[in-house]
Amino acid sequence: MALEFTDANFQSAVLESDKLSVIDFWAEWCGPCRAIGPVIEELSKDYAGKVNVGKVNVDHNPNVSVNYGITSIPAILFIKNGQVVDKQIGAVPKSVLDKKIQAHI
């Protein structure tokens, strides 16, 4: 199950983690976000224990969204050692995200 990242836990769960984190910035009203949701869930199972895969609801967590300049959703950030190492804007096939994860773990 994908993790839920929030303004409150982002620092400890993502920035201070020694694992790659894949964060899906989404909102309930966003059609493409709902389309990519099952892909994020699959990735969280595929990489359980190796990669932190989770979601940030932009409507409920404005601070994280603003800090990373999220203006279009879905936006998927790949963060390692506290730094953004890659990003993907828009819904894409699982294989695209898989390749990006493989490049950074």
Secondary structure as the mmCIF struct_conf table of DSSP 4:
data_model
#
loop_
_struct_conf.conf_type_id
_struct_conf.id
_struct_conf.beg_label_comp_id
_struct_conf.beg_label_asym_id
_struct_conf.beg_label_seq_id
_struct_conf.end_label_comp_id
_struct_conf.end_label_asym_id
_struct_conf.end_label_seq_id
STRN STRN1 LEU A 3 GLU A 4
TURN_TY1_P TURN_TY1_P1 ASP A 7 ASN A 9
HELX_RH_AL_P HELX_RH_AL_P1 PHE A 10 PHE A 10
HELX_RH_PI_P HELX_RH_PI_P1 GLN A 11 LEU A 15
TURN_TY1_P TURN_TY1_P2 GLU A 16 GLU A 16
BEND BEND1 ASP A 18 LYS A 19
STRN STRN2 LEU A 20 TRP A 26
TURN_TY1_P TURN_TY1_P3 GLU A 28 TRP A 29
HELX_RH_AL_P HELX_RH_AL_P2 GLY A 31 ASP A 46
TURN_TY1_P TURN_TY1_P4 TYR A 47 LYS A 50
STRN STRN3 VAL A 51 ASN A 57
TURN_TY1_P TURN_TY1_P5 VAL A 58 HIS A 60
HELX_RH_AL_P HELX_RH_AL_P3 PRO A 62 ASN A 67
TURN_TY1_P TURN_TY1_P6 TYR A 68 GLY A 69
BEND BEND2 SER A 72 PRO A 74
STRN STRN4 ALA A 75 LYS A 80
TURN_TY1_P TURN_TY1_P7 ASN A 81 GLY A 82
STRN STRN5 GLN A 83 ILE A 89
BEND BEND3 GLY A 90 GLY A 90
HELX_RH_AL_P HELX_RH_AL_P4 LYS A 94 HIS A 104
#
